[in-house]
């Protein structure tokens, strides 16, 4: 029987196929390794990534400035509110009474000061009258003294003339002192700038602000979160009522391992993906700052490493990543969402630590500035009424509470 039968050639063909498959697999591994080596050499070695990254943002606390009972709520969790929009209303009965009393005190003070200015003219006229009377009596005394030697004027009459001059002198001195004292109270002032009026105006300003603060406005524009206030609750200054999160101003805090920070610099580009949208949405941002310490260094109970059972733990440092506003507007994020960060560290021209302020103002609100202007307008109206230069002002000088809400 011949060795070249089909059954004898089967192992040879199997070995040949095995060699071919192994060769193809080896070539595939070599190609994949070469491709990965090329990728690593070109860009892979410049990429630093972490999935320990979360969306952060400003959580603005809404707190009252006055004591009172909550009588109305105008916003709830998940609501969108504009800056200046009323959120919480506090009972204003006590503050309104205090404001009315302060306004009445200011009006009375304006009239008292106005009387001081009026007295100045009256006292000046009295001084002129006393001066004229004193000059007339001096002339009469001089004539009687000339006639005294001729016997035409008696000694008693001459004595009465001298007494009249002395009395006129005392009266003139008294009126001059009264005029001087009155002018001390009004010199270099007007009714509006008089110290008494300014003190009463300060009390009106304080009472008005306390009354206006019974309406708690939204300090910023954003989403309402963590509402903790209820109708009927007694509030005190500083009590958290709710929070507002401006979702258009969020950023990402990525916690990189300490070994990943060697080449990281401010200004390097980053690519962010959020679990809420998946890989389909990729945000673009940049590194804007690195924290001054690790998370454990700022924890409530820092680790005590000077012990006998010490075990080294890789530390992480927070890196802040700013996001592009247009992408946030198209695909909004929420505070606390998980993200994956990939930073390109090829460019080393930036700084590792900030050397100055990036912005003059980090956050700002102007919703409370109008309250001071409204108080000044009310004070000016009360003063004009007291001066008699504001005849169109309502007799009660009342201010509608609803109109004071911006």
Secondary structure by P-SEA (a helix, b strand, c coil): ccccccccaaaaaaaaaaaaaaaaaaaaaaaaaaaaaaaaacccccbbbbccbbbbbbbbbbbbccccccccccccccccccccccccccccaaaaaaaaaaaaaaaaaaaaaaaaaaaaaaaaaaaaaaaaaaaaaaaaaaaaaaacccccccaaaaaaaaaaaaaaaaaaaaaaaaaaaaaaacccccccccaaaaaaaaaaaaaaaaaaaccccccccccccccccccccccccccccbbbbcccbbbbbbbbccccccccccbbbbbbbbccccccbbbbbbbcccccccccccccccccccccbbbbbbbbbbbbbbbbaaaaaaccccccccbbbbbbcccccccccccccccccccccccaaaaaaaaaaaaaaaaaaaaccccccccccccccccccc
